[in-house]
Amino acid sequence: MAIDFTLTPQQRELQLSARDFAGKALADVGKTIRHLPTAEERFLATRPAYEDVVAQGWLRKVTLSARGRRG
């Protein structure tokens, strides 16, 4: 039995939107942390990217609530 992995139009829209957001929000993270000597410093330097994820509502879009629903 074949499995159909075709996305619905809503899923495709979310995929493209997430790709666009990630390309913008995460594009400079590597350059920002590359020169930092410790893992802790590198982690702490990613805070602005995580804050952007939350501010743009992506955390709610990709996590489940206590009731098992998105957002």
CHARMM internal coordinates of N, CA and C (Angstrom, degrees):
IC EDIT
DIST 1 N 1 CA 1.4449
DIST 1 CA 1 C 1.5228
ANGL 1 N 1 CA 1 C 108.99
DIST 1 C 2 N 1.3047
ANGL 1 CA 1 C 2 N 117.37
DIHE 1 N 1 CA 1 C 2 N 125.67
DIST 2 N 2 CA 1.4568
ANGL 1 C 2 N 2 CA 122.91
DIHE 1 CA 1 C 2 N 2 CA -179.37
DIST 2 CA 2 C 1.5283
ANGL 2 N 2 CA 2 C 110.29
DIHE 1 C 2 N 2 CA 2 C -79.49
DIST 2 C 3 N 1.3188
ANGL 2 CA 2 C 3 N 115.13
DIHE 2 N 2 CA 2 C 3 N 147.56
DIST 3 N 3 CA 1.4582
ANGL 2 C 3 N 3 CA 121.19
DIHE 2 CA 2 C 3 N 3 CA 176.57
DIST 3 CA 3 C 1.5251
ANGL 3 N 3 CA 3 C 107.92
DIHE 2 C 3 N 3 CA 3 C -105.45
DIST 3 C 4 N 1.3065
ANGL 3 CA 3 C 4 N 116.03
DIHE 3 N 3 CA 3 C 4 N 130.82
DIST 4 N 4 CA 1.4636
ANGL 3 C 4 N 4 CA 121.31
DIHE 3 CA 3 C 4 N 4 CA -179.58
DIST 4 CA 4 C 1.5288
ANGL 4 N 4 CA 4 C 109.01
DIHE 3 C 4 N 4 CA 4 C -94.57
DIST 4 C 5 N 1.3123
ANGL 4 CA 4 C 5 N 116.24
DIHE 4 N 4 CA 4 C 5 N 113.52
DIST 5 N 5 CA 1.4625
ANGL 4 C 5 N 5 CA 121.59
DIHE 4 CA 4 C 5 N 5 CA 179.71
DIST 5 CA 5 C 1.5250
ANGL 5 N 5 CA 5 C 112.00
DIHE 4 C 5 N 5 CA 5 C -99.41
DIST 5 C 6 N 1.3122
ANGL 5 CA 5 C 6 N 117.44
DIHE 5 N 5 CA 5 C 6 N 18.34
DIST 6 N 6 CA 1.4575
ANGL 5 C 6 N 6 CA 121.81
DIHE 5 CA 5 C 6 N 6 CA 179.21
DIST 6 CA 6 C 1.5294
ANGL 6 N 6 CA 6 C 109.60
DIHE 5 C 6 N 6 CA 6 C -66.73
DIST 6 C 7 N 1.3209
ANGL 6 CA 6 C 7 N 116.24
DIHE 6 N 6 CA 6 C 7 N 129.98
DIST 7 N 7 CA 1.4587
ANGL 6 C 7 N 7 CA 120.60
DIHE 6 CA 6 C 7 N 7 CA 179.38
DIST 7 CA 7 C 1.5231
ANGL 7 N 7 CA 7 C 110.34
DIHE 6 C 7 N 7 CA 7 C -79.98
DIST 7 C 8 N 1.3274
ANGL 7 CA 7 C 8 N 114.80
DIHE 7 N 7 CA 7 C 8 N 147.80
DIST 8 N 8 CA 1.4575
ANGL 7 C 8 N 8 CA 119.44
DIHE 7 CA 7 C 8 N 8 CA 172.30
DIST 8 CA 8 C 1.5283
ANGL 8 N 8 CA 8 C 107.01
DIHE 7 C 8 N 8 CA 8 C -71.93
DIST 8 C 9 N 1.3201
ANGL 8 CA 8 C 9 N 117.87
DIHE 8 N 8 CA 8 C 9 N 163.92
DIST 9 N 9 CA 1.4724
ANGL 8 C 9 N 9 CA 118.54
DIHE 8 CA 8 C 9 N 9 CA 176.92
DIST 9 CA 9 C 1.5346
ANGL 9 N 9 CA 9 C 112.64
DIHE 8 C 9 N 9 CA 9 C -56.39
DIST 9 C 10 N 1.3213
ANGL 9 CA 9 C 10 N 117.52
DIHE 9 N 9 CA 9 C 10 N -37.81
DIST 10 N 10 CA 1.4681
ANGL 9 C 10 N 10 CA 120.84
DIHE 9 CA 9 C 10 N 10 CA 178.73
DIST 10 CA 10 C 1.5256
ANGL 10 N 10 CA 10 C 111.03
DIHE 9 C 10 N 10 CA 10 C -66.67
DIST 10 C 11 N 1.3273
ANGL 10 CA 10 C 11 N 116.86
DIHE 10 N 10 CA 10 C 11 N -41.63
DIST 11 N 11 CA 1.4617
ANGL 10 C 11 N 11 CA 120.47
DIHE 10 CA 10 C 11 N 11 CA 178.40
DIST 11 CA 11 C 1.5288
ANGL 11 N 11 CA 11 C 111.00
DIHE 10 C 11 N 11 CA 11 C -65.25
DIST 11 C 12 N 1.3165
ANGL 11 CA 11 C 12 N 116.73
DIHE 11 N 11 CA 11 C 12 N -40.54
DIST 12 N 12 CA 1.4662
ANGL 11 C 12 N 12 CA 120.83
DIHE 11 CA 11 C 12 N 12 CA 178.83
DIST 12 CA 12 C 1.5270
ANGL 12 N 12 CA 12 C 110.39
DIHE 11 C 12 N 12 CA 12 C -64.51
DIST 12 C 13 N 1.3306
ANGL 12 CA 12 C 13 N 116.63
DIHE 12 N 12 CA 12 C 13 N -41.31
DIST 13 N 13 CA 1.4696
ANGL 12 C 13 N 13 CA 120.79
DIHE 12 CA 12 C 13 N 13 CA 177.93
DIST 13 CA 13 C 1.5321
ANGL 13 N 13 CA 13 C 110.14
DIHE 12 C 13 N 13 CA 13 C -61.85
DIST 13 C 14 N 1.3321
ANGL 13 CA 13 C 14 N 116.91
DIHE 13 N 13 CA 13 C 14 N -43.97
DIST 14 N 14 CA 1.4631
ANGL 13 C 14 N 14 CA 120.90
DIHE 13 CA 13 C 14 N 14 CA 177.56
DIST 14 CA 14 C 1.5194
ANGL 14 N 14 CA 14 C 110.88
DIHE 13 C 14 N 14 CA 14 C -62.78
DIST 14 C 15 N 1.3194
ANGL 14 CA 14 C 15 N 117.43
DIHE 14 N 14 CA 14 C 15 N -42.80
DIST 15 N 15 CA 1.4586
ANGL 14 C 15 N 15 CA 121.90
DIHE 14 CA 14 C 15 N 15 CA 179.24
DIST 15 CA 15 C 1.5334
ANGL 15 N 15 CA 15 C 110.79
DIHE 14 C 15 N 15 CA 15 C -59.42
DIST 15 C 16 N 1.3052
ANGL 15 CA 15 C 16 N 116.72
DIHE 15 N 15 CA 15 C 16 N -48.36
DIST 16 N 16 CA 1.4623
ANGL 15 C 16 N 16 CA 120.66
DIHE 15 CA 15 C 16 N 16 CA -178.49
DIST 16 CA 16 C 1.5238
ANGL 16 N 16 CA 16 C 111.55
DIHE 15 C 16 N 16 CA 16 C -66.64
DIST 16 C 17 N 1.3182
ANGL 16 CA 16 C 17 N 116.05
DIHE 16 N 16 CA 16 C 17 N -38.85
DIST 17 N 17 CA 1.4574
ANGL 16 C 17 N 17 CA 120.95
DIHE 16 CA 16 C 17 N 17 CA 178.17
DIST 17 CA 17 C 1.5301
ANGL 17 N 17 CA 17 C 110.80
DIHE 16 C 17 N 17 CA 17 C -65.12
DIST 17 C 18 N 1.3284
ANGL 17 CA 17 C 18 N 116.51
DIHE 17 N 17 CA 17 C 18 N -42.83
DIST 18 N 18 CA 1.4651
ANGL 17 C 18 N 18 CA 120.92
DIHE 17 CA 17 C 18 N 18 CA 178.38
DIST 18 CA 18 C 1.5278
ANGL 18 N 18 CA 18 C 111.00
DIHE 17 C 18 N 18 CA 18 C -64.57
DIST 18 C 19 N 1.3009
ANGL 18 CA 18 C 19 N 116.61
DIHE 18 N 18 CA 18 C 19 N -40.86
DIST 19 N 19 CA 1.4645
ANGL 18 C 19 N 19 CA 121.39
DIHE 18 CA 18 C 19 N 19 CA 178.86
DIST 19 CA 19 C 1.5316
ANGL 19 N 19 CA 19 C 110.59
DIHE 18 C 19 N 19 CA 19 C -62.14
DIST 19 C 20 N 1.3269
ANGL 19 CA 19 C 20 N 115.92
DIHE 19 N 19 CA 19 C 20 N -44.45
DIST 20 N 20 CA 1.4598
ANGL 19 C 20 N 20 CA 120.83
DIHE 19 CA 19 C 20 N 20 CA 179.47
DIST 20 CA 20 C 1.5307
ANGL 20 N 20 CA 20 C 110.67
DIHE 19 C 20 N 20 CA 20 C -63.80
DIST 20 C 21 N 1.3320
ANGL 20 CA 20 C 21 N 116.55
DIHE 20 N 20 CA 20 C 21 N -46.53
DIST 21 N 21 CA 1.4604
ANGL 20 C 21 N 21 CA 120.71
DIHE 20 CA 20 C 21 N 21 CA 179.08
DIST 21 CA 21 C 1.5235
ANGL 21 N 21 CA 21 C 111.19
DIHE 20 C 21 N 21 CA 21 C -60.11
DIST 21 C 22 N 1.3173
ANGL 21 CA 21 C 22 N 116.80
DIHE 21 N 21 CA 21 C 22 N -48.41
DIST 22 N 22 CA 1.4643
ANGL 21 C 22 N 22 CA 120.65
DIHE 21 CA 21 C 22 N 22 CA -178.73
DIST 22 CA 22 C 1.5244
ANGL 22 N 22 CA 22 C 111.65
DIHE 21 C 22 N 22 CA 22 C -61.74
DIST 22 C 23 N 1.3233
ANGL 22 CA 22 C 23 N 115.97
DIHE 22 N 22 CA 22 C 23 N -39.60
DIST 23 N 23 CA 1.4563
ANGL 22 C 23 N 23 CA 119.57
DIHE 22 CA 22 C 23 N 23 CA 179.00
DIST 23 CA 23 C 1.5113
ANGL 23 N 23 CA 23 C 112.60
DIHE 22 C 23 N 23 CA 23 C -61.59
DIST 23 C 24 N 1.3211
ANGL 23 CA 23 C 24 N 116.36
DIHE 23 N 23 CA 23 C 24 N -33.93
DIST 24 N 24 CA 1.4642
ANGL 23 C 24 N 24 CA 120.65
DIHE 23 CA 23 C 24 N 24 CA 179.42
DIST 24 CA 24 C 1.5274
ANGL 24 N 24 CA 24 C 111.95
DIHE 23 C 24 N 24 CA 24 C -84.77
DIST 24 C 25 N 1.3122
ANGL 24 CA 24 C 25 N 116.59
DIHE 24 N 24 CA 24 C 25 N -48.98
DIST 25 N 25 CA 1.4665
ANGL 24 C 25 N 25 CA 121.19
DIHE 24 CA 24 C 25 N 25 CA -173.47
DIST 25 CA 25 C 1.5241
ANGL 25 N 25 CA 25 C 113.28
DIHE 24 C 25 N 25 CA 25 C -73.08
DIST 25 C 26 N 1.3216
ANGL 25 CA 25 C 26 N 116.69
DIHE 25 N 25 CA 25 C 26 N -30.58
DIST 26 N 26 CA 1.4690
ANGL 25 C 26 N 26 CA 119.34
DIHE 25 CA 25 C 26 N 26 CA -174.18
DIST 26 CA 26 C 1.5253
ANGL 26 N 26 CA 26 C 113.54
DIHE 25 C 26 N 26 CA 26 C -107.12
DIST 26 C 27 N 1.3108
ANGL 26 CA 26 C 27 N 117.02
DIHE 26 N 26 CA 26 C 27 N -0.39
DIST 27 N 27 CA 1.4624
ANGL 26 C 27 N 27 CA 120.84
DIHE 26 CA 26 C 27 N 27 CA -173.87
DIST 27 CA 27 C 1.5282
ANGL 27 N 27 CA 27 C 113.73
DIHE 26 C 27 N 27 CA 27 C -58.01
DIST 27 C 28 N 1.3151
ANGL 27 CA 27 C 28 N 117.36
DIHE 27 N 27 CA 27 C 28 N -37.07
DIST 28 N 28 CA 1.4642
ANGL 27 C 28 N 28 CA 120.02
DIHE 27 CA 27 C 28 N 28 CA -174.81
DIST 28 CA 28 C 1.5246
ANGL 28 N 28 CA 28 C 114.42
DIHE 27 C 28 N 28 CA 28 C -101.02
DIST 28 C 29 N 1.3158
ANGL 28 CA 28 C 29 N 117.75
DIHE 28 N 28 CA 28 C 29 N 2.97
DIST 29 N 29 CA 1.4649
ANGL 28 C 29 N 29 CA 119.96
DIHE 28 CA 28 C 29 N 29 CA -177.48
DIST 29 CA 29 C 1.5317
ANGL 29 N 29 CA 29 C 111.01
DIHE 28 C 29 N 29 CA 29 C -59.84
DIST 29 C 30 N 1.3009
ANGL 29 CA 29 C 30 N 117.73
DIHE 29 N 29 CA 29 C 30 N -44.75
DIST 30 N 30 CA 1.4675
ANGL 29 C 30 N 30 CA 120.48
DIHE 29 CA 29 C 30 N 30 CA -179.75
DIST 30 CA 30 C 1.5113
ANGL 30 N 30 CA 30 C 112.59
DIHE 29 C 30 N 30 CA 30 C -58.35
DIST 30 C 31 N 1.3228
ANGL 30 CA 30 C 31 N 115.80
DIHE 30 N 30 CA 30 C 31 N -45.95
DIST 31 N 31 CA 1.4681
ANGL 30 C 31 N 31 CA 120.17
DIHE 30 CA 30 C 31 N 31 CA 178.79
DIST 31 CA 31 C 1.5226
ANGL 31 N 31 CA 31 C 111.11
DIHE 30 C 31 N 31 CA 31 C -64.61
DIST 31 C 32 N 1.3224
ANGL 31 CA 31 C 32 N 116.12
DIHE 31 N 31 CA 31 C 32 N -36.25
DIST 32 N 32 CA 1.4613
ANGL 31 C 32 N 32 CA 121.18
DIHE 31 CA 31 C 32 N 32 CA -177.85
DIST 32 CA 32 C 1.5184
ANGL 32 N 32 CA 32 C 112.21
DIHE 31 C 32 N 32 CA 32 C -67.54
DIST 32 C 33 N 1.3240
ANGL 32 CA 32 C 33 N 117.12
DIHE 32 N 32 CA 32 C 33 N -39.12
DIST 33 N 33 CA 1.4743
ANGL 32 C 33 N 33 CA 118.99
DIHE 32 CA 32 C 33 N 33 CA -173.74
DIST 33 CA 33 C 1.5247
ANGL 33 N 33 CA 33 C 114.35
DIHE 32 C 33 N 33 CA 33 C -99.29
DIST 33 C 34 N 1.3085
ANGL 33 CA 33 C 34 N 117.88
DIHE 33 N 33 CA 33 C 34 N -13.06
DIST 34 N 34 CA 1.4577
ANGL 33 C 34 N 34 CA 121.67
DIHE 33 CA 33 C 34 N 34 CA -174.01
DIST 34 CA 34 C 1.5401
ANGL 34 N 34 CA 34 C 113.40
DIHE 33 C 34 N 34 CA 34 C -53.65
DIST 34 C 35 N 1.2983
ANGL 34 CA 34 C 35 N 117.40
DIHE 34 N 34 CA 34 C 35 N -39.69
DIST 35 N 35 CA 1.4613
ANGL 34 C 35 N 35 CA 121.25
DIHE 34 CA 34 C 35 N 35 CA -174.84
DIST 35 CA 35 C 1.5296
ANGL 35 N 35 CA 35 C 113.62
DIHE 34 C 35 N 35 CA 35 C -84.26
DIST 35 C 36 N 1.3142
ANGL 35 CA 35 C 36 N 118.00
DIHE 35 N 35 CA 35 C 36 N -8.76
DIST 36 N 36 CA 1.4682
ANGL 35 C 36 N 36 CA 121.04
DIHE 35 CA 35 C 36 N 36 CA -176.48
DIST 36 CA 36 C 1.5244
ANGL 36 N 36 CA 36 C 110.22
DIHE 35 C 36 N 36 CA 36 C -78.41
DIST 36 C 37 N 1.3392
ANGL 36 CA 36 C 37 N 117.03
DIHE 36 N 36 CA 36 C 37 N 133.85
DIST 37 N 37 CA 1.4611
ANGL 36 C 37 N 37 CA 120.58
DIHE 36 CA 36 C 37 N 37 CA -171.06
DIST 37 CA 37 C 1.5273
ANGL 37 N 37 CA 37 C 116.87
DIHE 36 C 37 N 37 CA 37 C -77.74
DIST 37 C 38 N 1.3353
ANGL 37 CA 37 C 38 N 118.21
DIHE 37 N 37 CA 37 C 38 N -26.42
DIST 38 N 38 CA 1.4624
ANGL 37 C 38 N 38 CA 118.13
DIHE 37 CA 37 C 38 N 38 CA -175.80
DIST 38 CA 38 C 1.5293
ANGL 38 N 38 CA 38 C 111.39
DIHE 37 C 38 N 38 CA 38 C -117.60
DIST 38 C 39 N 1.3049
ANGL 38 CA 38 C 39 N 114.27
DIHE 38 N 38 CA 38 C 39 N 155.96
DIST 39 N 39 CA 1.4657
ANGL 38 C 39 N 39 CA 120.08
DIHE 38 CA 38 C 39 N 39 CA 178.04
DIST 39 CA 39 C 1.5231
ANGL 39 N 39 CA 39 C 110.89
DIHE 38 C 39 N 39 CA 39 C -61.42
DIST 39 C 40 N 1.3115
ANGL 39 CA 39 C 40 N 116.26
DIHE 39 N 39 CA 39 C 40 N -37.78
DIST 40 N 40 CA 1.4653
ANGL 39 C 40 N 40 CA 119.61
DIHE 39 CA 39 C 40 N 40 CA 179.94
DIST 40 CA 40 C 1.5327
ANGL 40 N 40 CA 40 C 110.94
DIHE 39 C 40 N 40 CA 40 C -63.76
DIST 40 C 41 N 1.3189
ANGL 40 CA 40 C 41 N 116.91
DIHE 40 N 40 CA 40 C 41 N -44.38
DIST 41 N 41 CA 1.4669
ANGL 40 C 41 N 41 CA 120.12
DIHE 40 CA 40 C 41 N 41 CA 178.34
DIST 41 CA 41 C 1.5249
ANGL 41 N 41 CA 41 C 111.19
DIHE 40 C 41 N 41 CA 41 C -63.31
DIST 41 C 42 N 1.3224
ANGL 41 CA 41 C 42 N 115.99
DIHE 41 N 41 CA 41 C 42 N -41.02
DIST 42 N 42 CA 1.4635
ANGL 41 C 42 N 42 CA 119.74
DIHE 41 CA 41 C 42 N 42 CA 178.59
DIST 42 CA 42 C 1.5234
ANGL 42 N 42 CA 42 C 110.45
DIHE 41 C 42 N 42 CA 42 C -63.63
DIST 42 C 43 N 1.3272
ANGL 42 CA 42 C 43 N 116.35
DIHE 42 N 42 CA 42 C 43 N -43.41
DIST 43 N 43 CA 1.4623
ANGL 42 C 43 N 43 CA 119.95
DIHE 42 CA 42 C 43 N 43 CA 178.31
DIST 43 CA 43 C 1.5228
ANGL 43 N 43 CA 43 C 111.23
DIHE 42 C 43 N 43 CA 43 C -61.57
DIST 43 C 44 N 1.3171
ANGL 43 CA 43 C 44 N 117.01
DIHE 43 N 43 CA 43 C 44 N -47.98
DIST 44 N 44 CA 1.4612
ANGL 43 C 44 N 44 CA 120.58
DIHE 43 CA 43 C 44 N 44 CA -178.45
DIST 44 CA 44 C 1.5306
ANGL 44 N 44 CA 44 C 112.02
DIHE 43 C 44 N 44 CA 44 C -63.48
DIST 44 C 45 N 1.3140
ANGL 44 CA 44 C 45 N 117.13
DIHE 44 N 44 CA 44 C 45 N -30.45
DIST 45 N 45 CA 1.4638
ANGL 44 C 45 N 45 CA 120.79
DIHE 44 CA 44 C 45 N 45 CA 179.77
DIST 45 CA 45 C 1.5246
ANGL 45 N 45 CA 45 C 112.27
DIHE 44 C 45 N 45 CA 45 C -72.24
DIST 45 C 46 N 1.3176
ANGL 45 CA 45 C 46 N 117.57
DIHE 45 N 45 CA 45 C 46 N -14.89
DIST 46 N 46 CA 1.4716
ANGL 45 C 46 N 46 CA 120.43
DIHE 45 CA 45 C 46 N 46 CA 178.45
DIST 46 CA 46 C 1.5306
ANGL 46 N 46 CA 46 C 112.31
DIHE 45 C 46 N 46 CA 46 C -85.19
DIST 46 C 47 N 1.3177
ANGL 46 CA 46 C 47 N 117.01
DIHE 46 N 46 CA 46 C 47 N -3.07
DIST 47 N 47 CA 1.4626
ANGL 46 C 47 N 47 CA 120.29
DIHE 46 CA 46 C 47 N 47 CA -176.99
DIST 47 CA 47 C 1.5343
ANGL 47 N 47 CA 47 C 113.23
DIHE 46 C 47 N 47 CA 47 C -52.74
DIST 47 C 48 N 1.3245
ANGL 47 CA 47 C 48 N 119.72
DIHE 47 N 47 CA 47 C 48 N -45.94
DIST 48 N 48 CA 1.4718
ANGL 47 C 48 N 48 CA 118.45
DIHE 47 CA 47 C 48 N 48 CA 179.07
DIST 48 CA 48 C 1.5373
ANGL 48 N 48 CA 48 C 113.04
DIHE 47 C 48 N 48 CA 48 C -57.19
DIST 48 C 49 N 1.3035
ANGL 48 CA 48 C 49 N 117.05
DIHE 48 N 48 CA 48 C 49 N -36.53
DIST 49 N 49 CA 1.4659
ANGL 48 C 49 N 49 CA 119.77
DIHE 48 CA 48 C 49 N 49 CA 178.68
DIST 49 CA 49 C 1.5284
ANGL 49 N 49 CA 49 C 110.01
DIHE 48 C 49 N 49 CA 49 C -66.26
DIST 49 C 50 N 1.3312
ANGL 49 CA 49 C 50 N 117.25
DIHE 49 N 49 CA 49 C 50 N -43.14
DIST 50 N 50 CA 1.4641
ANGL 49 C 50 N 50 CA 120.12
DIHE 49 CA 49 C 50 N 50 CA 178.16
DIST 50 CA 50 C 1.5265
ANGL 50 N 50 CA 50 C 110.92
DIHE 49 C 50 N 50 CA 50 C -65.09
DIST 50 C 51 N 1.3335
ANGL 50 CA 50 C 51 N 116.79
DIHE 50 N 50 CA 50 C 51 N -39.03
DIST 51 N 51 CA 1.4636
ANGL 50 C 51 N 51 CA 119.80
DIHE 50 CA 50 C 51 N 51 CA 178.14
DIST 51 CA 51 C 1.5231
ANGL 51 N 51 CA 51 C 110.60
DIHE 50 C 51 N 51 CA 51 C -62.78
DIST 51 C 52 N 1.3169
ANGL 51 CA 51 C 52 N 116.59
DIHE 51 N 51 CA 51 C 52 N -37.03
DIST 52 N 52 CA 1.4566
ANGL 51 C 52 N 52 CA 120.82
DIHE 51 CA 51 C 52 N 52 CA 177.48
DIST 52 CA 52 C 1.5354
ANGL 52 N 52 CA 52 C 110.98
DIHE 51 C 52 N 52 CA 52 C -66.26
DIST 52 C 53 N 1.3209
ANGL 52 CA 52 C 53 N 116.72
DIHE 52 N 52 CA 52 C 53 N -39.87
DIST 53 N 53 CA 1.4721
ANGL 52 C 53 N 53 CA 121.54
DIHE 52 CA 52 C 53 N 53 CA 176.97
DIST 53 CA 53 C 1.5285
ANGL 53 N 53 CA 53 C 109.77
DIHE 52 C 53 N 53 CA 53 C -57.91
DIST 53 C 54 N 1.3224
ANGL 53 CA 53 C 54 N 116.53
DIHE 53 N 53 CA 53 C 54 N -45.60
DIST 54 N 54 CA 1.4655
ANGL 53 C 54 N 54 CA 121.01
DIHE 53 CA 53 C 54 N 54 CA -179.20
DIST 54 CA 54 C 1.5282
ANGL 54 N 54 CA 54 C 110.27
DIHE 53 C 54 N 54 CA 54 C -69.08
DIST 54 C 55 N 1.3301
ANGL 54 CA 54 C 55 N 117.20
DIHE 54 N 54 CA 54 C 55 N -46.29
DIST 55 N 55 CA 1.4607
ANGL 54 C 55 N 55 CA 121.40
DIHE 54 CA 54 C 55 N 55 CA -177.33
DIST 55 CA 55 C 1.5296
ANGL 55 N 55 CA 55 C 112.10
DIHE 54 C 55 N 55 CA 55 C -60.74
DIST 55 C 56 N 1.3106
ANGL 55 CA 55 C 56 N 116.65
DIHE 55 N 55 CA 55 C 56 N -34.34
DIST 56 N 56 CA 1.4669
ANGL 55 C 56 N 56 CA 120.80
DIHE 55 CA 55 C 56 N 56 CA -178.92
DIST 56 CA 56 C 1.5352
ANGL 56 N 56 CA 56 C 112.56
DIHE 55 C 56 N 56 CA 56 C -85.43
DIST 56 C 57 N 1.3331
ANGL 56 CA 56 C 57 N 116.89
DIHE 56 N 56 CA 56 C 57 N -1.26
DIST 57 N 57 CA 1.4589
ANGL 56 C 57 N 57 CA 120.67
DIHE 56 CA 56 C 57 N 57 CA 176.20
DIST 57 CA 57 C 1.5201
ANGL 57 N 57 CA 57 C 115.40
DIHE 56 C 57 N 57 CA 57 C 84.11
DIST 57 C 58 N 1.3242
ANGL 57 CA 57 C 58 N 117.25
DIHE 57 N 57 CA 57 C 58 N 8.68
DIST 58 N 58 CA 1.4709
ANGL 57 C 58 N 58 CA 119.00
DIHE 57 CA 57 C 58 N 58 CA -177.15
DIST 58 CA 58 C 1.5177
ANGL 58 N 58 CA 58 C 112.87
DIHE 57 C 58 N 58 CA 58 C -72.09
DIST 58 C 59 N 1.3028
ANGL 58 CA 58 C 59 N 118.46
DIHE 58 N 58 CA 58 C 59 N -28.83
DIST 59 N 59 CA 1.4601
ANGL 58 C 59 N 59 CA 119.73
DIHE 58 CA 58 C 59 N 59 CA 178.87
DIST 59 CA 59 C 1.5218
ANGL 59 N 59 CA 59 C 110.46
DIHE 58 C 59 N 59 CA 59 C -61.90
DIST 59 C 60 N 1.3083
ANGL 59 CA 59 C 60 N 116.72
DIHE 59 N 59 CA 59 C 60 N -41.76
DIST 60 N 60 CA 1.4748
ANGL 59 C 60 N 60 CA 120.49
DIHE 59 CA 59 C 60 N 60 CA 177.99
DIST 60 CA 60 C 1.5177
ANGL 60 N 60 CA 60 C 111.83
DIHE 59 C 60 N 60 CA 60 C -67.76
DIST 60 C 61 N 1.3171
ANGL 60 CA 60 C 61 N 116.38
DIHE 60 N 60 CA 60 C 61 N -32.99
DIST 61 N 61 CA 1.4634
ANGL 60 C 61 N 61 CA 119.72
DIHE 60 CA 60 C 61 N 61 CA -177.85
DIST 61 CA 61 C 1.5253
ANGL 61 N 61 CA 61 C 113.03
DIHE 60 C 61 N 61 CA 61 C -70.90
DIST 61 C 62 N 1.3217
ANGL 61 CA 61 C 62 N 117.27
DIHE 61 N 61 CA 61 C 62 N -25.43
DIST 62 N 62 CA 1.4649
ANGL 61 C 62 N 62 CA 119.50
DIHE 61 CA 61 C 62 N 62 CA -174.08
DIST 62 CA 62 C 1.5269
ANGL 62 N 62 CA 62 C 114.09
DIHE 61 C 62 N 62 CA 62 C -111.19
DIST 62 C 63 N 1.3339
ANGL 62 CA 62 C 63 N 117.45
DIHE 62 N 62 CA 62 C 63 N 1.48
DIST 63 N 63 CA 1.4591
ANGL 62 C 63 N 63 CA 119.59
DIHE 62 CA 62 C 63 N 63 CA 178.20
DIST 63 CA 63 C 1.5270
ANGL 63 N 63 CA 63 C 109.66
DIHE 62 C 63 N 63 CA 63 C -117.58
DIST 63 C 64 N 1.3061
ANGL 63 CA 63 C 64 N 114.94
DIHE 63 N 63 CA 63 C 64 N 157.98
DIST 64 N 64 CA 1.4656
ANGL 63 C 64 N 64 CA 120.76
DIHE 63 CA 63 C 64 N 64 CA 178.73
DIST 64 CA 64 C 1.5193
ANGL 64 N 64 CA 64 C 110.12
DIHE 63 C 64 N 64 CA 64 C -96.36
DIST 64 C 65 N 1.3157
ANGL 64 CA 64 C 65 N 116.42
DIHE 64 N 64 CA 64 C 65 N 144.50
DIST 65 N 65 CA 1.4567
ANGL 64 C 65 N 65 CA 120.94
DIHE 64 CA 64 C 65 N 65 CA 174.82
DIST 65 CA 65 C 1.5289
ANGL 65 N 65 CA 65 C 108.53
DIHE 64 C 65 N 65 CA 65 C -77.00
DIST 65 C 66 N 1.3107
ANGL 65 CA 65 C 66 N 116.52
DIHE 65 N 65 CA 65 C 66 N 178.17
DIST 66 N 66 CA 1.4630
ANGL 65 C 66 N 66 CA 121.07
DIHE 65 CA 65 C 66 N 66 CA 178.30
DIST 66 CA 66 C 1.5280
ANGL 66 N 66 CA 66 C 111.85
DIHE 65 C 66 N 66 CA 66 C -61.11
DIST 66 C 67 N 1.3333
ANGL 66 CA 66 C 67 N 116.50
DIHE 66 N 66 CA 66 C 67 N -23.85
DIST 67 N 67 CA 1.4632
ANGL 66 C 67 N 67 CA 121.32
DIHE 66 CA 66 C 67 N 67 CA 179.75
DIST 67 CA 67 C 1.5159
ANGL 67 N 67 CA 67 C 112.68
DIHE 66 C 67 N 67 CA 67 C -90.66
DIST 67 C 68 N 1.3307
ANGL 67 CA 67 C 68 N 116.74
DIHE 67 N 67 CA 67 C 68 N 3.44
DIST 68 N 68 CA 1.4551
ANGL 67 C 68 N 68 CA 119.53
DIHE 67 CA 67 C 68 N 68 CA 178.28
DIST 68 CA 68 C 1.5178
ANGL 68 N 68 CA 68 C 114.26
DIHE 67 C 68 N 68 CA 68 C 84.42
DIST 68 C 69 N 1.3157
ANGL 68 CA 68 C 69 N 116.18
DIHE 68 N 68 CA 68 C 69 N 13.76
DIST 69 N 69 CA 1.4716
ANGL 68 C 69 N 69 CA 120.54
DIHE 68 CA 68 C 69 N 69 CA 179.88
DIST 69 CA 69 C 1.5230
ANGL 69 N 69 CA 69 C 109.40
DIHE 68 C 69 N 69 CA 69 C -106.78
DIST 69 C 70 N 1.3036
ANGL 69 CA 69 C 70 N 116.30
DIHE 69 N 69 CA 69 C 70 N 154.02
DIST 70 N 70 CA 1.4635
ANGL 69 C 70 N 70 CA 121.03
DIHE 69 CA 69 C 70 N 70 CA 176.42
DIST 70 CA 70 C 1.5184
ANGL 70 N 70 CA 70 C 109.77
DIHE 69 C 70 N 70 CA 70 C -68.93
DIST 70 C 71 N 1.3709
ANGL 70 CA 70 C 71 N 114.55
DIHE 70 N 70 CA 70 C 71 N 139.49
DIST 71 N 71 CA 1.4599
ANGL 70 C 71 N 71 CA 120.73
DIHE 70 CA 70 C 71 N 71 CA 173.42
DIST 71 CA 71 C 1.4668
ANGL 71 N 71 CA 71 C 112.07
DIHE 70 C 71 N 71 CA 71 C 64.70
END
COOR INIT
IC SEED 1 N 1 CA 1 C
IC BUILD
